[in-house]
Amino acid sequence: MKKTYLILIMAFLLVLSACSNNSEGTSTSTSENGKTTDQQSEKKVLVIANGNDMVSFDIHNHNNTSTEAIHVNMFDYLVRNTGNGFEGVLVESFENIDDTTWSFKLKEGITFHDGSPLTAEDVKFSLERAAKDNTLLEHGSYKQIKEVVVKSELEFDIVTENPEPALLNRISRIGSGILPKNYIEENGWDTFLQKPIGSGPYKFKEWKKDDRVVLEKNEDYFGGTPKWDEVVFRSIPEDSTRVSEVITGGVDIAVNIPPTDIQRIDSTDGVSIVKSPSQRVMLLALRTGGNGPTADPKVREAIDLAIDKKIIVDTLLQGMGTVTRTRVTPGNVGANESLYGVSLYDQERARELLKEAGYEDGLTVTMSSPSGRYLKDKEAAELMTAMLAEVGITVKLEFLEWSSFSEKYQGKSFGDIFMIAYGNSMFDASLALDRLKFEKAAGETDYNNPEVESLLQEAEKNMNLEERAQQYMKAQELIAEDRPYIYLYQMDSVYGVNDRIQYNPNLNEMFYVDEITLK
């Protein structure tokens, strides 16, 4: 039987194909970012096109990976997760003293962009702000820190409230960049947010909202002279525009290349496609409390069973993703691989569940989705809406530009369902499941399963790593059945790259600019 959503898929593919064949960019000697052929030989400028604008320079008050990908070039972390362990960035040494204490020593001679020295007091100021201010979005990832004990200008201890098996993971990701204490205290946060300074290889030059962020090299960087004179992060939400810009040389790297444009880019001289797996999982977040329809677990299960996730991956993403029933994907501590690569799809059972829940004649739910933030997010939301209609669920679908979506996200003001894709720069199950703890879920999904809560709380402080992983695996099984989140698919990252650039993507989607080089 020909189904509505299959017709919709064909329409998507026809439109996308037409856009790919007809989208033309204008190649000029001077592009919008200010580069010219002559200037490129004199001034080394790297231009990266993101699908959305940066959220803020407040490193503690956002959960946005593409924003962090800019910040990592301005604000250094104490340590970095290499995938095979941790290496010092700002610190020359670190040591685990006991279950609740880590000791660190900073490298000598590190300065902020204004020339002032970076000391242990700056570390204390930065980490304790995130740990103690519960209004900040990153508070949940740092509240485990009890205090930072300053022992000398370069030496300090990080003391945690409880045993902390994942401290190094926490301080090697978003929110753990070190900020200038004196600069902020003397000038105020408003000044800092307008004229931010860090210790990284690149300094702030300009931010034109919804257009671009411009960084310039820090000549006094303690790690050596940066490779680029200037780095421009452009905000280009439209897929077709990003594709045209990378093809015509307006940008060097473009994110989220649509599957229908891969062949076009690869067949164009001077540009190529670069693919990489990612940590990012697309999901639906559902309210499990209150009087709305999604408070009924049978309705949540029906929504899950009505969505053919594999057909979304195979058609819209053209295979560049993997269906999953968990956000803790392989490569993360605590991954439950029995839930990865697995999808449930049974429209008949979905209809039965709705009947059992008292919705034999159908029901209506609201759903909010970003448009242009993630690869094919708008199209995926529309396709799922058609799939849900097949079983009698009418979706009132709301599309939001990213800044508006972020505002509602921070205010926890979505209706029944919202769609989002989460990464995991911590490479640990604790971050992936943190928003499902009762305290964090309140007002968002309102999820409250005492057994899951106990497992997550115990695992967070369990120094027996094997037992800790088992606790997270069990929690994932319970979450998969409760469905406060309906996990859809892990996404691959697809970039369009100018052939003058050597670029190897990071699994965590960070743009460490000095790892991107000219060939």
Solvent accessible surface area in square Angstrom, and as a share of the most:
residue,aa,sasa,rsa
1,M,195,0.87
2,K,160,0.68
3,K,48,0.20
4,T,81,0.47
5,Y,8,0.03
6,L,67,0.33
7,I,96,0.48
8,L,51,0.26
9,I,6,0.03
10,M,112,0.50
11,A,45,0.35
12,F,24,0.10
13,L,48,0.24
14,L,122,0.61
15,V,90,0.51
16,L,23,0.12
17,S,50,0.32
18,A,47,0.37
19,C,61,0.37
20,S,10,0.06
21,N,113,0.58
22,N,110,0.56
23,S,22,0.14
24,E,143,0.64
25,G,32,0.31
26,T,114,0.66
27,S,85,0.55
28,T,83,0.49
29,S,92,0.59
30,T,77,0.45
31,S,26,0.17
32,E,119,0.53
33,N,15,0.08
34,G,39,0.37
35,K,8,0.03
36,T,27,0.16
37,T,110,0.64
38,D,105,0.55
39,Q,81,0.36
40,Q,64,0.28
41,S,98,0.63
42,E,139,0.62
43,K,86,0.37
44,K,79,0.34
45,V,11,0.06
46,L,0,0.00
47,V,0,0.00
48,I,0,0.00
49,A,0,0.00
50,N,7,0.04
51,G,4,0.04
52,N,8,0.04
53,D,18,0.09
54,M,7,0.03
55,V,37,0.21
56,S,25,0.16
57,F,2,0.01
58,D,14,0.07
59,I,4,0.02
60,H,0,0.00
61,N,47,0.24
62,H,2,0.01
63,N,54,0.28
64,N,7,0.04
65,T,23,0.13
66,S,16,0.11
67,T,0,0.00
68,E,6,0.03
69,A,1,0.01
70,I,3,0.02
71,H,6,0.03
72,V,10,0.06
73,N,3,0.02
74,M,0,0.00
75,F,3,0.01
76,D,8,0.04
77,Y,18,0.07
78,L,0,0.00
79,V,0,0.00
80,R,51,0.19
81,N,31,0.16
82,T,66,0.38
83,G,61,0.58
84,N,150,0.77
85,G,34,0.33
86,F,58,0.24
87,E,87,0.39
88,G,27,0.26
89,V,34,0.19
90,L,0,0.00
91,V,0,0.00
92,E,99,0.44
93,S,55,0.35
94,F,60,0.25
95,E,109,0.49
96,N,67,0.35
97,I,93,0.47
98,D,71,0.37
99,D,70,0.36
100,T,40,0.23
101,T,20,0.12
102,W,43,0.15
103,S,21,0.14
104,F,4,0.02
105,K,68,0.29
106,L,0,0.00
107,K,65,0.27
108,E,131,0.59
109,G,69,0.66
110,I,5,0.03
111,T,45,0.26
112,F,6,0.02
113,H,29,0.13
114,D,78,0.41
115,G,53,0.51
116,S,39,0.25
117,P,86,0.54
118,L,5,0.02
119,T,22,0.13
120,A,0,0.00
121,E,80,0.36
122,D,10,0.05
123,V,0,0.00
124,K,61,0.26
125,F,39,0.16
126,S,0,0.00
127,L,0,0.00
128,E,25,0.11
129,R,47,0.17
130,A,0,0.00
131,A,8,0.06
132,K,127,0.54
133,D,50,0.26
134,N,115,0.59
135,T,107,0.62
136,L,14,0.07
137,L,33,0.17
138,E,4,0.02
139,H,27,0.12
140,G,3,0.02
141,S,7,0.04
142,Y,0,0.00
143,K,61,0.26
144,Q,17,0.07
145,I,5,0.02
146,K,101,0.43
147,E,65,0.29
148,V,0,0.00
149,V,56,0.32
150,V,48,0.28
151,K,107,0.45
152,S,46,0.29
153,E,117,0.53
154,L,36,0.18
155,E,68,0.31
156,F,0,0.00
157,D,21,0.11
158,I,0,0.00
159,V,29,0.17
160,T,4,0.02
161,E,97,0.44
162,N,75,0.38
163,P,44,0.28
164,E,5,0.02
165,P,32,0.20
166,A,2,0.01
167,L,1,0.01
168,L,19,0.10
169,N,19,0.10
170,R,5,0.02
171,I,0,0.00
172,S,10,0.07
173,R,8,0.03
174,I,8,0.04
175,G,2,0.02
176,S,0,0.00
177,G,1,0.01
178,I,0,0.00
179,L,1,0.00
180,P,2,0.01
181,K,53,0.23
182,N,94,0.48
183,Y,38,0.15
184,I,5,0.03
185,E,104,0.47
186,E,138,0.62
187,N,71,0.36
188,G,30,0.29
189,W,73,0.26
190,D,115,0.60
191,T,49,0.28
192,F,0,0.00
193,L,56,0.28
194,Q,133,0.59
195,K,134,0.57
196,P,3,0.02
197,I,20,0.10
198,G,0,0.00
199,S,1,0.01
200,G,0,0.00
201,P,16,0.10
202,Y,0,0.00
203,K,60,0.25
204,F,46,0.19
205,K,100,0.42
206,E,62,0.28
207,W,58,0.20
208,K,102,0.43
209,K,127,0.54
210,D,91,0.47
211,D,42,0.22
212,R,19,0.07
213,V,1,0.01
214,V,9,0.05
215,L,0,0.00
216,E,61,0.27
217,K,45,0.19
218,N,9,0.05
219,E,113,0.51
220,D,116,0.60
221,Y,37,0.14
222,F,62,0.26
223,G,56,0.53
224,G,39,0.37
225,T,95,0.55
226,P,6,0.04
227,K,93,0.39
228,W,2,0.01
229,D,37,0.19
230,E,18,0.08
231,V,0,0.00
232,V,2,0.01
233,F,5,0.02
234,R,16,0.06
235,S,16,0.10
236,I,8,0.04
237,P,57,0.36
238,E,96,0.43
239,D,35,0.18
240,S,46,0.30
241,T,56,0.33
242,R,1,0.00
243,V,0,0.00
244,S,11,0.07
245,E,35,0.16
246,V,0,0.00
247,I,38,0.19
248,T,36,0.21
249,G,28,0.27
250,G,4,0.04
251,V,0,0.00
252,D,1,0.01
253,I,0,0.00
254,A,0,0.00
255,V,16,0.09
256,N,30,0.15
257,I,0,0.00
258,P,3,0.02
259,P,6,0.04
260,T,30,0.18
261,D,10,0.05
262,I,28,0.14
263,Q,149,0.66
264,R,53,0.19
265,I,0,0.00
266,D,80,0.42
267,S,86,0.56
268,T,41,0.24
269,D,140,0.73
270,G,37,0.35
271,V,6,0.04
272,S,39,0.25
273,I,24,0.12
274,V,36,0.20
275,K,117,0.50
276,S,14,0.09
277,P,87,0.55
278,S,2,0.01
279,Q,4,0.02
280,R,14,0.05
281,V,0,0.00
282,M,0,0.00
283,L,0,0.00
284,L,0,0.00
285,A,2,0.01
286,L,1,0.00
287,R,55,0.20
288,T,23,0.13
289,G,23,0.22
290,G,68,0.65
291,N,163,0.84
292,G,30,0.29
293,P,27,0.17
294,T,1,0.00
295,A,27,0.21
296,D,43,0.22
297,P,83,0.52
298,K,79,0.33
299,V,0,0.00
300,R,16,0.06
301,E,48,0.21
302,A,0,0.00
303,I,0,0.00
304,D,8,0.04
305,L,12,0.06
306,A,0,0.00
307,I,0,0.00
308,D,20,0.10
309,K,4,0.02
310,K,121,0.51
311,I,36,0.18
312,I,0,0.00
313,V,7,0.04
314,D,66,0.34
315,T,28,0.16
316,L,1,0.01
317,L,1,0.01
318,Q,88,0.39
319,G,44,0.42
320,M,14,0.06
321,G,12,0.11
322,T,45,0.26
323,V,18,0.10
324,T,0,0.00
325,R,34,0.13
326,T,2,0.01
327,R,12,0.04
328,V,0,0.00
329,T,0,0.00
330,P,48,0.30
331,G,67,0.65
332,N,11,0.05
333,V,68,0.39
334,G,6,0.06
335,A,19,0.14
336,N,2,0.01
337,E,109,0.49
338,S,80,0.52
339,L,15,0.07
340,Y,57,0.22
341,G,42,0.40
342,V,57,0.33
343,S,37,0.24
344,L,59,0.29
345,Y,84,0.32
346,D,63,0.33
347,Q,13,0.06
348,E,105,0.47
349,R,83,0.30
350,A,0,0.00
351,R,87,0.32
352,E,79,0.35
353,L,3,0.01
354,L,3,0.02
355,K,120,0.51
356,E,90,0.40
357,A,24,0.18
358,G,64,0.61
359,Y,67,0.26
360,E,121,0.54
361,D,146,0.76
362,G,25,0.24
363,L,16,0.08
364,T,64,0.37
365,V,1,0.00
366,T,55,0.32
367,M,2,0.01
368,S,5,0.03
369,S,0,0.00
370,P,0,0.00
371,S,41,0.26
372,G,16,0.16
373,R,19,0.07
374,Y,10,0.04
375,L,4,0.02
376,K,4,0.02
377,D,3,0.01
378,K,77,0.33
379,E,33,0.15
380,A,0,0.00
381,A,0,0.00
382,E,44,0.20
383,L,0,0.00
384,M,0,0.00
385,T,31,0.18
386,A,11,0.09
387,M,0,0.00
388,L,0,0.00
389,A,60,0.47
390,E,38,0.17
391,V,11,0.06
392,G,31,0.30
393,I,0,0.00
394,T,78,0.45
395,V,14,0.08
396,K,133,0.56
397,L,50,0.25
398,E,65,0.29
399,F,66,0.27
400,L,26,0.13
401,E,93,0.42
402,W,28,0.10
403,S,60,0.39
404,S,45,0.29
405,F,0,0.00
406,S,13,0.08
407,E,129,0.58
408,K,54,0.23
409,Y,15,0.06
410,Q,76,0.34
411,G,53,0.51
412,K,61,0.26
413,S,64,0.41
414,F,12,0.05
415,G,37,0.36
416,D,23,0.12
417,I,1,0.01
418,F,6,0.03
419,M,0,0.00
420,I,8,0.04
421,A,2,0.01
422,Y,16,0.06
423,G,14,0.13
424,N,5,0.03
425,S,17,0.11
426,M,0,0.00
427,F,32,0.13
428,D,2,0.01
429,A,0,0.00
430,S,7,0.05
431,L,26,0.13
432,A,1,0.01
433,L,2,0.01
434,D,10,0.05
435,R,21,0.08
436,L,3,0.01
437,K,10,0.04
438,F,101,0.42
439,E,115,0.52
440,K,41,0.17
441,A,0,0.00
442,A,46,0.35
443,G,31,0.30
444,E,8,0.04
445,T,1,0.00
446,D,46,0.24
447,Y,8,0.03
448,N,93,0.48
449,N,32,0.16
450,P,104,0.65
451,E,88,0.40
452,V,1,0.00
453,E,41,0.18
454,S,61,0.39
455,L,31,0.15
456,L,2,0.01
457,Q,75,0.33
458,E,83,0.37
459,A,0,0.00
460,E,22,0.10
461,K,76,0.32
462,N,21,0.11
463,M,73,0.33
464,N,82,0.42
465,L,114,0.57
466,E,138,0.62
467,E,89,0.40
468,R,5,0.02
469,A,23,0.18
470,Q,104,0.46
471,Q,32,0.14
472,Y,2,0.01
473,M,57,0.25
474,K,87,0.37
475,A,0,0.00
476,Q,4,0.02
477,E,75,0.34
478,L,35,0.17
479,I,1,0.00
480,A,6,0.05
481,E,104,0.47
482,D,37,0.19
483,R,11,0.04
484,P,0,0.00
485,Y,2,0.01
486,I,3,0.02
487,Y,12,0.05
488,L,0,0.00
489,Y,0,0.00
490,Q,19,0.08
491,M,10,0.04
492,D,45,0.23
493,S,14,0.09
494,V,2,0.01
495,Y,10,0.04
496,G,0,0.00
497,V,5,0.03
498,N,28,0.14
499,D,54,0.28
500,R,59,0.22
501,I,4,0.02
502,Q,77,0.34
503,Y,12,0.04
504,N,107,0.55
505,P,29,0.18
506,N,33,0.17
507,L,66,0.33
508,N,27,0.14
509,E,35,0.16
510,M,1,0.00
511,F,7,0.03
512,Y,34,0.13
513,V,0,0.00
514,D,40,0.21
515,E,90,0.40
516,I,2,0.01
517,T,42,0.24
518,L,69,0.34
519,K,157,0.67
